[in-house]
Amino acid sequence: MSKEPEIRTRILVREVMNSPVISANLDESVKNVASKMVDSKVGSVVIMDEKGEPLGIITDRDLVEKVVAKNLLPELVKAKDIVSKPLIMIEATKDLSEAARVMRKYGIKRLGVSYKGKLVGIVSMSDLIGVTPELLEILSEKTKIITGEARKQKGYVAGYCDLCNQWSDYLQEVDGKFLCEDCRIES
């Protein structure tokens, strides 16, 4: 018995997360944290506690709101002074819709990604938005298949017209005959 191929529409968090995680410790200066963001081309750094466990996160927005806007010197401010706690986590095996729900629930733009209890990546709202066009295309195709529209669409074929016997790259089937554009207009 042949099994029809399943159309996969779920995208898992692990497929779009950023890894490895860029991290810093509690006592690092905000200047060092910002340098790590720039060097790694990321918008956040995970702050680890003394045991190496994720404690929270510092985002580019935290730097602006908690340091720059207050005219503080980044080399004098410690990560522990501005870290957003706790780091909200999601399992790597969850789908992106669940990640979006968690972000919306907590009003955040980044989640830590865990696998078997360990931090393995970060997923951001930008990562979710980045795959939206592909998801919409998949959804559109799935809808066409379900409604039967995919079979109803008339495509062109190349060949000789059944009425005028002229070659055409744009034959379409009309009442069981393949007709060129001119013959379709005339009939």
Rosetta constraint file for C-alpha pairs under 8 A:
AtomPair CA 9 CA 135 HARMONIC 7.39 0.50
AtomPair CA 9 CA 138 HARMONIC 6.76 0.50
AtomPair CA 9 CA 139 HARMONIC 7.64 0.50
AtomPair CA 10 CA 95 HARMONIC 6.22 0.50
AtomPair CA 10 CA 96 HARMONIC 7.65 0.50
AtomPair CA 11 CA 15 HARMONIC 6.84 0.50
AtomPair CA 11 CA 95 HARMONIC 5.55 0.50
AtomPair CA 11 CA 96 HARMONIC 6.01 0.50
AtomPair CA 12 CA 16 HARMONIC 7.34 0.50
AtomPair CA 12 CA 92 HARMONIC 6.93 0.50
AtomPair CA 12 CA 93 HARMONIC 5.81 0.50
AtomPair CA 12 CA 94 HARMONIC 5.64 0.50
AtomPair CA 12 CA 95 HARMONIC 4.18 0.50
AtomPair CA 12 CA 96 HARMONIC 5.74 0.50
AtomPair CA 13 CA 17 HARMONIC 5.94 0.50
AtomPair CA 13 CA 91 HARMONIC 7.60 0.50
AtomPair CA 13 CA 92 HARMONIC 5.16 0.50
AtomPair CA 13 CA 93 HARMONIC 6.28 0.50
AtomPair CA 13 CA 94 HARMONIC 5.87 0.50
AtomPair CA 13 CA 95 HARMONIC 5.53 0.50
AtomPair CA 13 CA 96 HARMONIC 5.49 0.50
AtomPair CA 13 CA 99 HARMONIC 7.29 0.50
AtomPair CA 13 CA 113 HARMONIC 7.69 0.50
AtomPair CA 13 CA 123 HARMONIC 7.09 0.50
AtomPair CA 14 CA 92 HARMONIC 4.70 0.50
AtomPair CA 14 CA 93 HARMONIC 6.47 0.50
AtomPair CA 14 CA 113 HARMONIC 7.71 0.50
AtomPair CA 14 CA 121 HARMONIC 7.94 0.50
AtomPair CA 16 CA 123 HARMONIC 6.93 0.50
AtomPair CA 16 CA 127 HARMONIC 6.25 0.50
AtomPair CA 16 CA 128 HARMONIC 7.65 0.50
AtomPair CA 17 CA 113 HARMONIC 7.47 0.50
AtomPair CA 17 CA 121 HARMONIC 5.78 0.50
AtomPair CA 17 CA 122 HARMONIC 5.42 0.50
AtomPair CA 17 CA 123 HARMONIC 4.51 0.50
AtomPair CA 17 CA 124 HARMONIC 7.59 0.50
AtomPair CA 17 CA 127 HARMONIC 7.16 0.50
AtomPair CA 18 CA 121 HARMONIC 5.30 0.50
AtomPair CA 18 CA 122 HARMONIC 5.19 0.50
AtomPair CA 18 CA 123 HARMONIC 6.12 0.50
AtomPair CA 19 CA 120 HARMONIC 6.48 0.50
AtomPair CA 19 CA 121 HARMONIC 4.59 0.50
AtomPair CA 19 CA 122 HARMONIC 6.73 0.50
AtomPair CA 20 CA 120 HARMONIC 6.64 0.50
AtomPair CA 20 CA 121 HARMONIC 5.87 0.50
AtomPair CA 21 CA 45 HARMONIC 7.60 0.50
AtomPair CA 21 CA 46 HARMONIC 7.18 0.50
AtomPair CA 21 CA 119 HARMONIC 7.82 0.50
AtomPair CA 21 CA 120 HARMONIC 6.64 0.50
AtomPair CA 21 CA 121 HARMONIC 5.24 0.50
AtomPair CA 21 CA 122 HARMONIC 6.58 0.50
AtomPair CA 22 CA 36 HARMONIC 7.47 0.50
AtomPair CA 22 CA 37 HARMONIC 7.92 0.50
AtomPair CA 22 CA 40 HARMONIC 7.61 0.50
AtomPair CA 22 CA 44 HARMONIC 7.75 0.50
AtomPair CA 22 CA 45 HARMONIC 5.35 0.50
AtomPair CA 22 CA 46 HARMONIC 6.30 0.50
AtomPair CA 23 CA 45 HARMONIC 5.12 0.50
AtomPair CA 23 CA 46 HARMONIC 4.55 0.50
AtomPair CA 23 CA 47 HARMONIC 5.64 0.50
AtomPair CA 23 CA 48 HARMONIC 6.74 0.50
AtomPair CA 24 CA 28 HARMONIC 6.66 0.50
AtomPair CA 24 CA 33 HARMONIC 6.67 0.50
AtomPair CA 24 CA 45 HARMONIC 6.70 0.50
AtomPair CA 24 CA 46 HARMONIC 6.33 0.50
AtomPair CA 24 CA 47 HARMONIC 5.01 0.50
AtomPair CA 24 CA 48 HARMONIC 6.16 0.50
AtomPair CA 24 CA 79 HARMONIC 7.99 0.50
AtomPair CA 25 CA 47 HARMONIC 5.39 0.50
AtomPair CA 25 CA 48 HARMONIC 5.07 0.50
AtomPair CA 25 CA 49 HARMONIC 6.42 0.50
AtomPair CA 25 CA 50 HARMONIC 7.56 0.50
AtomPair CA 25 CA 79 HARMONIC 7.24 0.50
AtomPair CA 26 CA 47 HARMONIC 6.19 0.50
AtomPair CA 26 CA 48 HARMONIC 6.53 0.50
AtomPair CA 26 CA 49 HARMONIC 6.40 0.50
AtomPair CA 26 CA 50 HARMONIC 7.89 0.50
AtomPair CA 26 CA 78 HARMONIC 6.93 0.50
AtomPair CA 26 CA 79 HARMONIC 5.15 0.50
AtomPair CA 26 CA 80 HARMONIC 4.75 0.50
AtomPair CA 27 CA 78 HARMONIC 5.53 0.50
AtomPair CA 27 CA 79 HARMONIC 5.97 0.50
AtomPair CA 27 CA 80 HARMONIC 6.38 0.50
AtomPair CA 28 CA 32 HARMONIC 6.48 0.50
AtomPair CA 28 CA 33 HARMONIC 7.03 0.50
AtomPair CA 28 CA 78 HARMONIC 5.60 0.50
AtomPair CA 28 CA 79 HARMONIC 5.65 0.50
AtomPair CA 29 CA 33 HARMONIC 6.49 0.50
AtomPair CA 29 CA 74 HARMONIC 6.70 0.50
AtomPair CA 29 CA 75 HARMONIC 5.40 0.50
AtomPair CA 29 CA 76 HARMONIC 6.49 0.50
AtomPair CA 29 CA 77 HARMONIC 5.65 0.50
AtomPair CA 29 CA 78 HARMONIC 4.42 0.50
AtomPair CA 29 CA 79 HARMONIC 5.82 0.50
AtomPair CA 30 CA 34 HARMONIC 6.05 0.50
AtomPair CA 30 CA 63 HARMONIC 7.80 0.50
AtomPair CA 30 CA 74 HARMONIC 5.05 0.50
AtomPair CA 30 CA 75 HARMONIC 6.11 0.50
AtomPair CA 30 CA 76 HARMONIC 7.60 0.50
AtomPair CA 30 CA 77 HARMONIC 5.64 0.50
AtomPair CA 30 CA 78 HARMONIC 5.50 0.50
AtomPair CA 30 CA 79 HARMONIC 5.46 0.50
AtomPair CA 31 CA 35 HARMONIC 6.18 0.50
AtomPair CA 31 CA 74 HARMONIC 4.76 0.50
AtomPair CA 31 CA 75 HARMONIC 5.00 0.50
AtomPair CA 31 CA 77 HARMONIC 7.92 0.50
AtomPair CA 32 CA 36 HARMONIC 6.24 0.50
AtomPair CA 32 CA 75 HARMONIC 7.63 0.50
AtomPair CA 33 CA 37 HARMONIC 6.46 0.50
AtomPair CA 33 CA 45 HARMONIC 6.88 0.50
AtomPair CA 33 CA 79 HARMONIC 7.38 0.50
AtomPair CA 34 CA 38 HARMONIC 6.32 0.50
AtomPair CA 34 CA 60 HARMONIC 7.85 0.50
AtomPair CA 34 CA 63 HARMONIC 7.75 0.50
AtomPair CA 35 CA 39 HARMONIC 5.97 0.50
AtomPair CA 36 CA 40 HARMONIC 5.88 0.50
AtomPair CA 36 CA 45 HARMONIC 7.61 0.50
AtomPair CA 37 CA 41 HARMONIC 5.64 0.50
AtomPair CA 37 CA 42 HARMONIC 5.02 0.50
AtomPair CA 37 CA 43 HARMONIC 6.04 0.50
AtomPair CA 37 CA 44 HARMONIC 6.34 0.50
AtomPair CA 37 CA 45 HARMONIC 6.71 0.50
AtomPair CA 38 CA 42 HARMONIC 6.72 0.50
AtomPair CA 43 CA 59 HARMONIC 5.73 0.50
AtomPair CA 43 CA 60 HARMONIC 5.34 0.50
AtomPair CA 44 CA 57 HARMONIC 6.75 0.50
AtomPair CA 44 CA 58 HARMONIC 5.54 0.50
AtomPair CA 44 CA 59 HARMONIC 4.15 0.50
AtomPair CA 44 CA 60 HARMONIC 6.08 0.50
AtomPair CA 45 CA 57 HARMONIC 5.80 0.50
AtomPair CA 45 CA 58 HARMONIC 5.39 0.50
AtomPair CA 45 CA 59 HARMONIC 6.52 0.50
AtomPair CA 46 CA 54 HARMONIC 6.55 0.50
AtomPair CA 46 CA 55 HARMONIC 7.53 0.50
AtomPair CA 46 CA 56 HARMONIC 5.96 0.50
AtomPair CA 46 CA 57 HARMONIC 4.41 0.50
AtomPair CA 46 CA 58 HARMONIC 6.38 0.50
AtomPair CA 46 CA 87 HARMONIC 7.90 0.50
AtomPair CA 47 CA 54 HARMONIC 5.97 0.50
AtomPair CA 47 CA 55 HARMONIC 5.70 0.50
AtomPair CA 47 CA 56 HARMONIC 5.28 0.50
AtomPair CA 47 CA 57 HARMONIC 5.45 0.50
AtomPair CA 47 CA 58 HARMONIC 7.07 0.50
AtomPair CA 47 CA 79 HARMONIC 7.38 0.50
AtomPair CA 47 CA 83 HARMONIC 7.16 0.50
AtomPair CA 48 CA 52 HARMONIC 5.25 0.50
AtomPair CA 48 CA 53 HARMONIC 5.25 0.50
AtomPair CA 48 CA 54 HARMONIC 4.44 0.50
AtomPair CA 48 CA 55 HARMONIC 5.21 0.50
AtomPair CA 48 CA 56 HARMONIC 7.13 0.50
AtomPair CA 49 CA 53 HARMONIC 5.46 0.50
AtomPair CA 49 CA 54 HARMONIC 6.30 0.50
AtomPair CA 49 CA 55 HARMONIC 5.66 0.50
AtomPair CA 54 CA 87 HARMONIC 6.86 0.50
AtomPair CA 54 CA 119 HARMONIC 7.41 0.50
AtomPair CA 55 CA 85 HARMONIC 6.42 0.50
AtomPair CA 55 CA 86 HARMONIC 5.84 0.50
AtomPair CA 55 CA 87 HARMONIC 6.13 0.50
AtomPair CA 56 CA 83 HARMONIC 5.93 0.50
AtomPair CA 56 CA 84 HARMONIC 5.38 0.50
AtomPair CA 56 CA 85 HARMONIC 4.40 0.50
AtomPair CA 56 CA 86 HARMONIC 4.71 0.50
AtomPair CA 56 CA 87 HARMONIC 4.27 0.50
AtomPair CA 57 CA 83 HARMONIC 5.60 0.50
AtomPair CA 57 CA 84 HARMONIC 5.33 0.50
AtomPair CA 57 CA 85 HARMONIC 6.72 0.50
AtomPair CA 57 CA 86 HARMONIC 7.56 0.50
AtomPair CA 57 CA 87 HARMONIC 5.93 0.50
AtomPair CA 58 CA 62 HARMONIC 5.96 0.50
AtomPair CA 58 CA 63 HARMONIC 7.40 0.50
AtomPair CA 58 CA 79 HARMONIC 7.67 0.50
AtomPair CA 58 CA 82 HARMONIC 7.10 0.50
AtomPair CA 58 CA 83 HARMONIC 5.17 0.50
AtomPair CA 58 CA 84 HARMONIC 6.12 0.50
AtomPair CA 59 CA 63 HARMONIC 6.59 0.50
AtomPair CA 60 CA 64 HARMONIC 6.52 0.50
AtomPair CA 61 CA 65 HARMONIC 6.09 0.50
AtomPair CA 62 CA 66 HARMONIC 5.49 0.50
AtomPair CA 62 CA 67 HARMONIC 7.50 0.50
AtomPair CA 62 CA 82 HARMONIC 6.98 0.50
AtomPair CA 62 CA 83 HARMONIC 7.80 0.50
AtomPair CA 62 CA 84 HARMONIC 7.94 0.50
AtomPair CA 63 CA 67 HARMONIC 5.29 0.50
AtomPair CA 63 CA 68 HARMONIC 6.38 0.50
AtomPair CA 63 CA 82 HARMONIC 7.96 0.50
AtomPair CA 64 CA 68 HARMONIC 4.80 0.50
AtomPair CA 64 CA 69 HARMONIC 5.81 0.50
AtomPair CA 65 CA 69 HARMONIC 5.29 0.50
AtomPair CA 65 CA 70 HARMONIC 7.26 0.50
AtomPair CA 66 CA 70 HARMONIC 6.34 0.50
AtomPair CA 66 CA 82 HARMONIC 6.46 0.50
AtomPair CA 67 CA 71 HARMONIC 6.15 0.50
AtomPair CA 67 CA 72 HARMONIC 5.12 0.50
AtomPair CA 67 CA 73 HARMONIC 7.23 0.50
AtomPair CA 67 CA 74 HARMONIC 6.72 0.50
AtomPair CA 67 CA 77 HARMONIC 7.88 0.50
AtomPair CA 68 CA 72 HARMONIC 6.15 0.50
AtomPair CA 68 CA 73 HARMONIC 7.97 0.50
AtomPair CA 72 CA 76 HARMONIC 7.77 0.50
AtomPair CA 72 CA 77 HARMONIC 7.38 0.50
AtomPair CA 73 CA 77 HARMONIC 6.59 0.50
AtomPair CA 74 CA 78 HARMONIC 7.99 0.50
AtomPair CA 77 CA 81 HARMONIC 6.71 0.50
AtomPair CA 78 CA 82 HARMONIC 7.32 0.50
AtomPair CA 79 CA 83 HARMONIC 5.86 0.50
AtomPair CA 87 CA 111 HARMONIC 6.99 0.50
AtomPair CA 87 CA 112 HARMONIC 6.36 0.50
AtomPair CA 88 CA 111 HARMONIC 5.53 0.50
AtomPair CA 88 CA 112 HARMONIC 6.06 0.50
AtomPair CA 89 CA 111 HARMONIC 5.37 0.50
AtomPair CA 89 CA 112 HARMONIC 4.47 0.50
AtomPair CA 89 CA 113 HARMONIC 5.58 0.50
AtomPair CA 89 CA 114 HARMONIC 6.60 0.50
AtomPair CA 90 CA 94 HARMONIC 7.17 0.50
AtomPair CA 90 CA 99 HARMONIC 6.91 0.50
AtomPair CA 90 CA 111 HARMONIC 6.58 0.50
AtomPair CA 90 CA 112 HARMONIC 6.27 0.50
AtomPair CA 90 CA 113 HARMONIC 5.08 0.50
AtomPair CA 90 CA 114 HARMONIC 6.09 0.50
AtomPair CA 91 CA 113 HARMONIC 5.63 0.50
AtomPair CA 91 CA 114 HARMONIC 4.90 0.50
AtomPair CA 91 CA 115 HARMONIC 5.94 0.50
AtomPair CA 92 CA 113 HARMONIC 5.59 0.50
AtomPair CA 92 CA 114 HARMONIC 5.69 0.50
AtomPair CA 92 CA 115 HARMONIC 5.67 0.50
AtomPair CA 93 CA 115 HARMONIC 7.83 0.50
AtomPair CA 94 CA 98 HARMONIC 6.51 0.50
AtomPair CA 94 CA 99 HARMONIC 7.38 0.50
AtomPair CA 95 CA 99 HARMONIC 6.72 0.50
AtomPair CA 96 CA 100 HARMONIC 6.20 0.50
AtomPair CA 96 CA 128 HARMONIC 6.84 0.50
AtomPair CA 97 CA 101 HARMONIC 6.27 0.50
AtomPair CA 98 CA 102 HARMONIC 6.27 0.50
AtomPair CA 99 CA 103 HARMONIC 6.21 0.50
AtomPair CA 99 CA 111 HARMONIC 7.73 0.50
AtomPair CA 100 CA 104 HARMONIC 6.12 0.50
AtomPair CA 100 CA 125 HARMONIC 7.45 0.50
AtomPair CA 100 CA 128 HARMONIC 7.56 0.50
AtomPair CA 101 CA 105 HARMONIC 6.04 0.50
AtomPair CA 102 CA 106 HARMONIC 6.29 0.50
AtomPair CA 103 CA 107 HARMONIC 5.67 0.50
AtomPair CA 103 CA 108 HARMONIC 5.00 0.50
AtomPair CA 103 CA 109 HARMONIC 5.96 0.50
AtomPair CA 103 CA 110 HARMONIC 7.05 0.50
AtomPair CA 103 CA 111 HARMONIC 7.32 0.50
AtomPair CA 103 CA 125 HARMONIC 7.87 0.50
AtomPair CA 104 CA 108 HARMONIC 6.67 0.50
AtomPair CA 109 CA 124 HARMONIC 5.56 0.50
AtomPair CA 109 CA 125 HARMONIC 5.12 0.50
AtomPair CA 110 CA 122 HARMONIC 6.73 0.50
AtomPair CA 110 CA 123 HARMONIC 5.69 0.50
AtomPair CA 110 CA 124 HARMONIC 4.26 0.50
AtomPair CA 110 CA 125 HARMONIC 6.35 0.50
AtomPair CA 111 CA 122 HARMONIC 5.68 0.50
AtomPair CA 111 CA 123 HARMONIC 5.41 0.50
AtomPair CA 111 CA 124 HARMONIC 6.42 0.50
AtomPair CA 112 CA 119 HARMONIC 6.61 0.50
AtomPair CA 112 CA 120 HARMONIC 7.75 0.50
AtomPair CA 112 CA 121 HARMONIC 6.05 0.50
AtomPair CA 112 CA 122 HARMONIC 4.67 0.50
AtomPair CA 112 CA 123 HARMONIC 6.58 0.50
AtomPair CA 113 CA 119 HARMONIC 5.73 0.50
AtomPair CA 113 CA 120 HARMONIC 5.71 0.50
AtomPair CA 113 CA 121 HARMONIC 4.87 0.50
AtomPair CA 113 CA 122 HARMONIC 5.39 0.50
AtomPair CA 113 CA 123 HARMONIC 6.75 0.50
AtomPair CA 114 CA 118 HARMONIC 5.12 0.50
AtomPair CA 114 CA 119 HARMONIC 4.44 0.50
AtomPair CA 114 CA 120 HARMONIC 5.44 0.50
AtomPair CA 114 CA 121 HARMONIC 7.02 0.50
AtomPair CA 115 CA 119 HARMONIC 6.61 0.50
AtomPair CA 115 CA 120 HARMONIC 6.42 0.50
AtomPair CA 123 CA 127 HARMONIC 6.30 0.50
AtomPair CA 123 CA 128 HARMONIC 7.83 0.50
AtomPair CA 124 CA 128 HARMONIC 6.65 0.50
AtomPair CA 125 CA 129 HARMONIC 6.20 0.50
AtomPair CA 126 CA 130 HARMONIC 5.96 0.50
AtomPair CA 127 CA 131 HARMONIC 6.85 0.50
AtomPair CA 128 CA 132 HARMONIC 6.59 0.50
AtomPair CA 131 CA 135 HARMONIC 6.35 0.50
AtomPair CA 132 CA 136 HARMONIC 6.14 0.50
AtomPair CA 133 CA 137 HARMONIC 6.26 0.50
AtomPair CA 134 CA 138 HARMONIC 6.21 0.50
AtomPair CA 135 CA 139 HARMONIC 6.07 0.50
AtomPair CA 136 CA 140 HARMONIC 6.06 0.50
AtomPair CA 137 CA 141 HARMONIC 6.22 0.50
AtomPair CA 138 CA 142 HARMONIC 6.04 0.50
AtomPair CA 139 CA 143 HARMONIC 6.09 0.50
AtomPair CA 140 CA 144 HARMONIC 6.32 0.50
AtomPair CA 141 CA 145 HARMONIC 6.29 0.50
AtomPair CA 141 CA 150 HARMONIC 7.90 0.50
AtomPair CA 142 CA 146 HARMONIC 6.17 0.50
AtomPair CA 143 CA 147 HARMONIC 6.06 0.50
AtomPair CA 144 CA 148 HARMONIC 5.80 0.50
AtomPair CA 144 CA 149 HARMONIC 4.76 0.50
AtomPair CA 144 CA 150 HARMONIC 5.12 0.50
AtomPair CA 145 CA 149 HARMONIC 6.32 0.50
AtomPair CA 145 CA 150 HARMONIC 5.54 0.50
AtomPair CA 145 CA 151 HARMONIC 7.85 0.50
AtomPair CA 148 CA 152 HARMONIC 6.69 0.50
AtomPair CA 149 CA 153 HARMONIC 6.30 0.50
AtomPair CA 154 CA 172 HARMONIC 7.09 0.50
AtomPair CA 154 CA 173 HARMONIC 7.91 0.50
AtomPair CA 155 CA 172 HARMONIC 6.82 0.50
AtomPair CA 156 CA 169 HARMONIC 7.18 0.50
AtomPair CA 156 CA 170 HARMONIC 4.96 0.50
AtomPair CA 156 CA 171 HARMONIC 5.34 0.50
AtomPair CA 156 CA 172 HARMONIC 5.41 0.50
AtomPair CA 157 CA 169 HARMONIC 6.10 0.50
AtomPair CA 157 CA 170 HARMONIC 5.72 0.50
AtomPair CA 157 CA 171 HARMONIC 5.10 0.50
AtomPair CA 157 CA 172 HARMONIC 6.58 0.50
AtomPair CA 158 CA 167 HARMONIC 7.53 0.50
AtomPair CA 158 CA 168 HARMONIC 5.66 0.50
AtomPair CA 158 CA 169 HARMONIC 4.01 0.50
AtomPair CA 158 CA 170 HARMONIC 5.88 0.50
AtomPair CA 158 CA 171 HARMONIC 5.89 0.50
AtomPair CA 159 CA 167 HARMONIC 5.54 0.50
AtomPair CA 159 CA 168 HARMONIC 5.66 0.50
AtomPair CA 159 CA 169 HARMONIC 6.45 0.50
AtomPair CA 159 CA 171 HARMONIC 6.88 0.50
AtomPair CA 160 CA 165 HARMONIC 5.22 0.50
AtomPair CA 160 CA 166 HARMONIC 5.29 0.50
AtomPair CA 160 CA 167 HARMONIC 4.41 0.50
AtomPair CA 160 CA 168 HARMONIC 6.16 0.50
AtomPair CA 160 CA 171 HARMONIC 7.92 0.50
AtomPair CA 160 CA 178 HARMONIC 7.98 0.50
AtomPair CA 161 CA 165 HARMONIC 4.71 0.50
AtomPair CA 161 CA 166 HARMONIC 5.48 0.50
AtomPair CA 161 CA 167 HARMONIC 6.34 0.50
AtomPair CA 161 CA 168 HARMONIC 6.84 0.50
AtomPair CA 161 CA 171 HARMONIC 6.80 0.50
AtomPair CA 161 CA 178 HARMONIC 5.81 0.50
AtomPair CA 161 CA 179 HARMONIC 4.89 0.50
AtomPair CA 161 CA 180 HARMONIC 5.45 0.50
AtomPair CA 162 CA 177 HARMONIC 6.09 0.50
AtomPair CA 162 CA 178 HARMONIC 5.62 0.50
AtomPair CA 162 CA 179 HARMONIC 5.93 0.50
AtomPair CA 163 CA 179 HARMONIC 6.68 0.50
AtomPair CA 163 CA 183 HARMONIC 7.02 0.50
AtomPair CA 164 CA 183 HARMONIC 7.42 0.50
AtomPair CA 166 CA 180 HARMONIC 7.90 0.50
AtomPair CA 168 CA 180 HARMONIC 5.95 0.50
AtomPair CA 170 CA 180 HARMONIC 6.03 0.50
AtomPair CA 170 CA 181 HARMONIC 6.68 0.50
AtomPair CA 171 CA 178 HARMONIC 5.61 0.50
AtomPair CA 171 CA 179 HARMONIC 5.13 0.50
AtomPair CA 171 CA 180 HARMONIC 4.64 0.50
AtomPair CA 171 CA 181 HARMONIC 6.85 0.50
AtomPair CA 172 CA 178 HARMONIC 5.25 0.50
AtomPair CA 172 CA 179 HARMONIC 5.53 0.50
AtomPair CA 172 CA 180 HARMONIC 6.73 0.50
AtomPair CA 172 CA 181 HARMONIC 7.92 0.50
AtomPair CA 173 CA 177 HARMONIC 5.35 0.50
AtomPair CA 173 CA 178 HARMONIC 4.37 0.50
AtomPair CA 173 CA 179 HARMONIC 6.30 0.50
AtomPair CA 174 CA 178 HARMONIC 6.21 0.50
AtomPair CA 174 CA 179 HARMONIC 6.75 0.50
AtomPair CA 174 CA 184 HARMONIC 7.72 0.50
AtomPair CA 179 CA 183 HARMONIC 5.83 0.50
AtomPair CA 179 CA 184 HARMONIC 5.88 0.50
AtomPair CA 180 CA 184 HARMONIC 6.18 0.50
AtomPair CA 181 CA 185 HARMONIC 6.31 0.50
AtomPair CA 182 CA 186 HARMONIC 6.34 0.50
AtomPair CA 183 CA 187 HARMONIC 6.04 0.50
